[in-house]
Amino acid sequence: EELFTLTGHSDWVRAVAVTADGTRVISGSEDNTVKVWNLETGEEQFTLLGHSDWVRAVSVTADGTRVISGSDDNTVKVWNLETGEEQFTLLGHSSFVRAVSVTADGTRVISGSWDNTVKVWNLETGEEIATFIGDSSFSSCAVAPNGLTIIAGDPSGRVHFLKLENPGA
C-alpha cells in the first residue's frame, strides 16, 4: 500500500535519505537539485540549488542538522538543513561523485568517486583529511558505527574495507 507520493523533481530521483527522527526526507535528482521534504505535511521545505550536474548521492547527519550531496559535477556539498543554505563545497574529486556517507558522530564525510578515490573530509572545516586510491571507480560507501572502518563498493563487484588511520584529524 502506497502511503503517499512526493512530487517536485523534474527528472529521475537518484538518491534518498531520511533524518534519524523520521520527520524529513532528502532527495537528490538528475534535475541537479536536492529537495528537503516534511514527512508530516508532505510538503517541500527547501530546494537546494548549487550543483551543476546530476545529484547521485545524499546523506544526512545523525543529528539532522546537515545534508551532504554528491554530484556528477565532481563536488560534494554540505547544506544546513534548518536554513537550506550551502555551508561548503568540497573540491578534490576529478570525476563524478557517486556516493557519500557521514560518520555517526557527524565529524567526517566520506565520498566515493569515479576518479578511483574515496576521500575523507572534516565536516567542520571542509578540509580533505585522507584519500584512498583504488584501481577502479567507487560507486558506494558507508562508515562502520565506530567511525574507523570505511566500506566502499566498486563496479567490478568488490567491496573494500578501509581503515581510517587518524580518526581524530
C-alpha positions as a printed NumPy array, in Angstrom:
array([[  0.   ,   0.   ,   0.   ],
       [  1.46 ,   3.325,  -1.07 ],
       [  1.065,   5.933,   1.658],
       [  1.762,   8.994,  -0.47 ],
       [  3.957,  10.346,  -3.256],
       [  6.122,  13.451,  -3.113],
       [  6.275,  15.303,  -6.421],
       [  8.537,  18.186,  -7.346],
       [ 11.615,  16.894,  -9.15 ],
       [ 11.605,  17.224, -12.933],
       [ 13.878,  14.235, -13.607],
       [ 14.979,  10.911, -12.108],
       [ 15.412,  10.764,  -8.345],
       [ 18.77 ,   9.032,  -7.853],
       [ 19.185,   9.197,  -4.073],
       [ 17.095,   9.472,  -0.912],
       [ 17.85 ,   9.737,   2.799],
       [ 15.705,  10.102,   5.912],
       [ 16.538,  12.089,   9.037],
       [ 17.047,   9.996,  12.177],
       [ 13.901,  11.446,  13.745],
       [ 11.877,  10.449,  10.683],
       [ 10.439,  13.912,  10.084],
       [ 12.196,  14.763,   6.828],
       [ 13.276,  13.102,   3.603],
       [ 16.082,  14.344,   1.395],
       [ 16.062,  13.527,  -2.325],
       [ 18.708,  14.067,  -4.995],
       [ 17.832,  14.186,  -8.668],
       [ 19.05 ,  14.356, -12.231],
       [ 17.434,  17.811, -12.29 ],
       [ 20.62 ,  18.919, -10.42 ],
       [ 18.719,  19.668,  -7.197],
       [ 18.416,  18.354,  -3.675],
       [ 14.99 ,  18.654,  -2.088],
       [ 14.043,  18.513,   1.578],
       [ 10.539,  17.254,   2.327],
       [  8.49 ,  17.438,   5.516],
       [  7.082,  13.959,   6.105],
       [  4.349,  15.16 ,   8.442],
       [  2.825,  17.517,   5.866],
       [  4.176,  16.037,   2.626],
       [  5.327,  19.497,   1.627],
       [  8.638,  20.535,   0.138],
       [ 10.635,  22.588,   2.663],
       [ 13.613,  23.528,   0.512],
       [ 15.094,  23.101,  -2.917],
       [ 18.862,  23.155,  -2.504],
       [ 20.414,  24.739,  -5.586],
       [ 24.123,  24.731,  -6.356],
       [ 25.057,  21.583,  -8.24 ],
       [ 25.63 ,  21.977, -11.979],
       [ 25.054,  18.304, -12.83 ],
       [ 23.079,  15.287, -11.624],
       [ 22.9  ,  14.652,  -7.881],
       [ 23.712,  10.97 ,  -7.362],
       [ 24.106,  10.659,  -3.592],
       [ 22.669,  12.196,  -0.43 ],
       [ 23.248,  11.619,   3.259],
       [ 22.18 ,  13.357,   6.447],
       [ 23.993,  13.743,   9.751],
       [ 22.638,  11.748,  12.699],
       [ 21.64 ,  14.94 ,  14.498],
       [ 19.63 ,  16.039,  11.456],
       [ 21.386,  19.388,  11.065],
       [ 23.242,  18.879,   7.785],
       [ 22.716,  17.292,   4.391],
       [ 25.597,  16.052,   2.263],
       [ 25.178,  15.687,  -1.507],
       [ 27.43 ,  14.212,  -4.182],
       [ 27.126,  15.095,  -7.84 ],
       [ 28.319,  14.389, -11.342],
       [ 29.769,  17.931, -11.207],
       [ 32.643,  16.307,  -9.213],
       [ 31.707,  18.069,  -5.967],
       [ 30.391,  17.246,  -2.53 ],
       [ 28.226,  19.91 ,  -0.929],
       [ 27.299,  20.355,   2.723],
       [ 23.988,  22.083,   3.452],
       [ 22.385,  23.463,   6.61 ],
       [ 19.146,  21.508,   6.997],
       [ 17.48 ,  24.229,   9.076],
       [ 18.092,  27.125,   6.663],
       [ 18.637,  25.339,   3.344],
       [ 21.875,  27.255,   2.847],
       [ 25.064,  25.758,   1.423],
       [ 27.844,  25.608,   4.033],
       [ 30.712,  24.143,   1.988],
       [ 31.614,  22.852,  -1.416],
       [ 34.183,  20.093,  -1.014],
       [ 36.537,  20.18 ,  -4.002],
       [ 39.067,  17.463,  -4.744],
       [ 37.451,  14.826,  -6.927],
       [ 38.27 ,  14.869, -10.643],
       [ 35.238,  12.84 , -11.73 ],
       [ 31.648,  12.05 , -10.747],
       [ 30.881,  11.692,  -7.026],
       [ 28.588,   8.684,  -6.803],
       [ 28.489,   8.027,  -3.055],
       [ 28.513,   9.978,   0.194],
       [ 28.285,   8.934,   3.805],
       [ 28.768,  10.635,   7.147],
       [ 30.263,   9.225,  10.342],
       [ 27.883,   8.545,  13.229],
       [ 29.446,  11.335,  15.284],
       [ 28.896,  13.795,  12.423],
       [ 32.521,  14.911,  12.218],
       [ 33.577,  13.42 ,   8.88 ],
       [ 32.159,  12.928,   5.394],
       [ 33.187,  10.054,   3.13 ],
       [ 32.856,  10.377,  -0.651],
       [ 33.344,   7.805,  -3.393],
       [ 34.078,   8.832,  -6.96 ],
       [ 34.674,   7.597, -10.475],
       [ 38.159,   9.128, -10.173],
       [ 39.13 ,   5.89 ,  -8.339],
       [ 39.256,   7.592,  -4.947],
       [ 37.478,   7.53 ,  -1.628],
       [ 38.022,  10.767,   0.265],
       [ 37.528,  11.659,   3.913],
       [ 36.606,  15.243,   4.79 ],
       [ 36.393,  17.205,   8.035],
       [ 32.754,  18.281,   8.287],
       [ 33.535,  21.311,  10.454],
       [ 36.257,  22.851,   8.265],
       [ 35.655,  21.29 ,   4.836],
       [ 39.274,  20.143,   4.785],
       [ 40.251,  16.922,   2.994],
       [ 41.696,  14.58 ,   5.633],
       [ 42.586,  11.456,   3.667],
       [ 42.402,   9.867,   0.221],
       [ 42.355,   6.191,  -0.681],
       [ 43.315,   5.497,  -4.301],
       [ 41.952,   2.299,  -5.799],
       [ 42.287,   0.633,  -9.176],
       [ 38.645,   1.195, -10.081],
       [ 35.904,   3.754,  -9.561],
       [ 33.8  ,   3.722,  -6.387],
       [ 30.034,   3.569,  -6.609],
       [ 29.014,   3.249,  -2.952],
       [ 30.367,   3.903,   0.522],
       [ 29.425,   3.557,   4.165],
       [ 31.107,   4.007,   7.521],
       [ 31.101,   1.467,  10.342],
       [ 29.433,   2.726,  13.541],
       [ 32.83 ,   3.085,  15.243],
       [ 33.889,   5.589,  12.556],
       [ 37.154,   3.726,  11.949],
       [ 36.265,   1.495,   9.001],
       [ 35.103,   2.744,   5.625],
       [ 33.367,   0.293,   3.316],
       [ 33.349,   1.105,  -0.41 ],
       [ 31.937,  -0.791,  -3.376],
       [ 33.198,  -0.743,  -6.943],
       [ 31.68 ,  -1.695, -10.324],
       [ 33.746,  -4.898, -10.556],
       [ 31.784,  -6.424,  -7.676],
       [ 34.382,  -5.869,  -4.961],
       [ 33.694,  -4.413,  -1.526],
       [ 36.722,  -2.676,   0.005],
       [ 37.296,  -2.236,   3.742],
       [ 39.495,   0.757,   4.524],
       [ 40.934,   1.719,   7.891],
       [ 40.831,   5.373,   8.812],
       [ 44.351,   5.842,  10.168],
       [ 43.859,   9.095,  12.043],
       [ 40.191,   9.3  ,  13.049],
       [ 40.711,  12.354,  15.212],
       [ 42.066,  14.52 ,  12.379]])
